[in-house]
Each structure stands twice: as C-alpha cells, then as structure tokens.
Amino acid sequence: MKVVVVGAGYAGMLAANRITKKVKTAEITVINPRPDFVERVRLHQQIAGTHVAATPLTSMLRDGITARVGTVEKIGDGCATLDDGESLAFDYAFLAVGSTVRPMPGTIPVGTWEGAEEARTTLASLPPDSAVTVIGGGATGIETAAELAEARPDLRVRIVGPSVADNFSHRARARVRAELRRLNVVIVDDGVTEVVDGVARLRSGAAFASDLTLWAIVAGVPDLAARSGLTVDTEGRALVDDCLRSVDDERIFVVGDCAAVPGARFACALAAPQAAHAADTLARLIEGRALEPYSLRYLGRAVTLGRKSAVAQFTHPDDTLRRTCLTGRTAVVLKELATRGGKYGARTGTGG
Ligand SMILES: Cc1cc2nc3c(=O)[nH]c(=O)nc-3n(C[C@H](O)[C@H](O)[C@H](O)COP(=O)(O)OP(=O)(O)OC[C@H]3O[C@@H](n4cnc5c(N)ncnc54)[C@H](O)[C@@H]3O)c2cc1C
C-alpha cells in the first residue's frame, strides 16, 4: 500500500513515523522542499543564533521511509505531481504543508526557513546601536523580539502591533510586557501601514527608521490544496470531514496548519494530535475497525521571553483563557519541554 506524505513539518513527520509502526504494509514516501526537518517553533532562535532549527530528515525518519526532496505541485486522482514533473501514485496521502507568511514589502519574514536565514545573516552584520523592528504583537513577534534583545543587548529592539500580547489574560499580558521592557524592548501598540527604505509608517502617523525590519506574523497556507481543486476555506485550508479526510477525496488526509478544522488556529500543539489521529484512522481503515472522530482540545499557550523567562497561559479546551498562568523558571521548563516534545513526537510518531 503506497502512502505519500506531503510536507515534513511536525504533522507530516509524526504521521509518517506513526504509520510505519501501525501499518506494516505501508510503503511511505515523504516529500519536502528541503532535506531537513525545520523546527518552526525555534525559528526566532535560529535568527538569534541560540539554536539550530534544522535537523536532517534522514535522522528524523524511521527505517524504511523514503525521503524525497521536492515540491508537490498538484495532488489528486491518487497521484502527487512534483515540480520536476515526476508523479508518485498513492493509495493514501497525507497533506501536511503547514502555513506560510505574507510579509509586507520591505520586511523579512520570521516564519519561514529562508526568511529566518536571511534575518540571521543580516542580524549578524549589524553594528552595535542598530535598530531592529519586529512587526507582530502575537506570540511569534513577542518571542522574536525578546530572543533578539537578550542575544544582542547592544541593539535597539522594538516590537510593533495593534495591541501587543492581547491574546493573554490580564495578568499574563502584564508579565509579558514587563519582561519585554526588562530586556529593553520598546513596545509600540500601533499598526504598521507600510515599510519603505527601512522606514516604518504607523497608523497614528508616527514613523521610525530601522536597520532590520522583521515580519513576525504567520498567515495563510500554501495554495496546493486550492490549486489541486480541493475545497478550501477563506484562508486556503482544505475542508475536512470529522476524521480529517478531505471532503472531496477520502484518500487524502489533511493535517496540521493546512487543515480547516473548526476552531483550530496555527499551532504545533494541534498539528501533532491531528497527525496522530489521522495515522490511527488509516490503521483502523486497513484493519476494518470503526473510525473515531477527531476532537480538538486546547491546553494553553506559552511564550519564551529569551532563554531565562517565559509565560505559560492556561486555556479551556475551546481555547478561551483561564485566569491561571505560570511565570519564571517553571514556565521556562514547561515551554522547553513542550518544544522538545514536539520534535520528539515527530521523530518517534508518538504523542497526540
Ligand atoms: C517563530 C515561531 C514560533 C512558534 N511557536 C509556537 C509555539 O510555541 N507553539 C505552537 O503550538 N506553535 C508555534 N508556532 C506555530 C507552529 O510552528 C506551526 O503551527 C507548526 O509548525 C505547524 O506544523 P505543520 O506540520 O502543520 O506545518 P510546518 O511545520 O509548517 O511544516 C510544513 C512542511 O511542509 C512543507 N511544504 C510546504 N509546501 C509544500 C509542498 N508544496 N510540497 C512539499 N512540501 C511542502 C514545508 O516546507 C514544511 O517543511 C510557531 C511558529 C513560529 C514561526
């Protein structure tokens, strides 16, 4: 039985490594544009030089799984067509191409490997007292601004967003902002309208010049599903049934950021359980057992604030905020364990 996995992120890797354990007859091919698994949740560290976020696919995939470097241009009719023209036939496919970025012109995106590498090189060339602006007041922007400020205290780092850290409870938000200030990050609660020649203009009319402007907002998904004629939502995510199969083709499972699961946001914390559930569903199908619906459940969200501080915000299963949050060393350990757990789960096919 041929299984093709498109995308070797958290969801694709976990799915491939789990299927190989559960479905012994599966011949699995994983297709990814790069020969590495990229820990996207560590891309801000890649930029700051505090962690290497890429690991060779060969050391992440279990024996017997084939890794194929390439980009899938179209998927459907039991076939995945690659950018070099080759077509791989499949009995089942896992669409796991993740999410992407839509950077404002004049900025460098944090959320892709290529953007992170460009940012890392530029950052390394900046002399002391240079100005760095991070656009995006959500988790990615907060983690990026804090990581850079801690790693390069000689730089002037600023974070800009309509309301920085507004997706946290009152207490957690206050702590996040206090920690950013402790690291000398200037917080600007405003929207950016354009960036031209390194000058960012804000809705309020203010403007400031930077030597490096980073776009720390993850938005949209690759257009592979839409291009392939699968039904997608307004963000381009493929619509799925309650077992995470495309509503157009039961042979295609869709998992991770590119799946239109009601209530889901872009999160590694969701990609892993979805991949695990879809892999288990395939095993059930093969064994002729009854299928079980996937149910989405949140635990919380956490941000690092450099290497020595973090805030972990607990949520209800539907992602609404609880008042409880953790800070300090406990939060740092919790977040690091979750991050390591994401990679471990991808490599071993466990979790979820
Ligand atoms: C700096 C940063 C910090 C983050 N922190 C957190 C966090 O703390 N907690 C959390 O839950 N989430 C976090 N996220 C979000 C998290 O990284 C994503 O939700 C997660 O990576 C989604 O996993 P995925 O497997 O769906 O997609 P990805 O990890 O994006 O993997 C998708 C893979 O598919 C490949 N691909 C794309 N198109 C094609 C194609 N046409 N053919 C073949 N392959 C293709 C890509 O190259 C990539 O390798 C963070 C993101 C960033 C950028």
The ligand as a Gaussian input file, in Angstrom:
#p B3LYP/6-31G(d) Opt

LIG

0 1
 C        8.772000      31.561000      15.486000
 C        7.558000      30.646000      15.653000
 C        7.229000      30.214000      16.920000
 C        6.129000      29.342000      17.078000
 N        5.831000      28.917000      18.348000
 C        4.815000      28.048000      18.529000
 C        4.518000      27.548000      19.830000
 O        5.159000      27.935000      20.815000
 N        3.504000      26.649000      19.966000
 C        2.779000      26.223000      18.894000
 O        1.857000      25.396000      19.086000
 N        3.019000      26.681000      17.643000
 C        4.023000      27.588000      17.432000
 N        4.289000      28.056000      16.179000
 C        3.460000      27.585000      15.058000
 C        3.982000      26.229000      14.559000
 O        5.295000      26.340000      14.130000
 C        3.115000      25.696000      13.428000
 O        1.773000      25.698000      13.824000
 C        3.559000      24.269000      13.077000
 O        4.850000      24.310000      12.525000
 C        2.564000      23.588000      12.132000
 O        3.046000      22.326000      11.804000
 P        2.742000      21.704000      10.366000
 O        3.392000      20.366000      10.345000
 O        1.307000      21.833000      10.059000
 O        3.479000      22.671000       9.340000
 P        5.021000      23.070000       9.175000
 O        5.783000      22.828000      10.418000
 O        4.992000      24.452000       8.621000
 O        5.552000      22.066000       8.075000
 C        5.062000      22.088000       6.757000
 C        6.098000      21.465000       5.836000
 O        5.537000      21.316000       4.527000
 C        6.488000      21.753000       3.563000
 N        5.775000      22.123000       2.329000
 C        5.080000      23.262000       2.070000
 N        4.578000      23.226000       0.815000
 C        4.957000      22.038000       0.285000
 C        4.747000      21.418000      -0.999000
 N        4.022000      22.008000      -1.963000
 N        5.319000      20.208000      -1.213000
 C        6.037000      19.564000      -0.242000
 N        6.241000      20.117000       0.988000
 C        5.718000      21.343000       1.232000
 C        7.176000      22.907000       4.258000
 O        8.411000      23.232000       3.635000
 C        7.340000      22.335000       5.670000
 O        8.508000      21.554000       5.773000
 C        5.360000      28.941000      15.969000
 C        5.699000      29.405000      14.678000
 C        6.775000      30.244000      14.526000
 C        7.128000      30.724000      13.138000

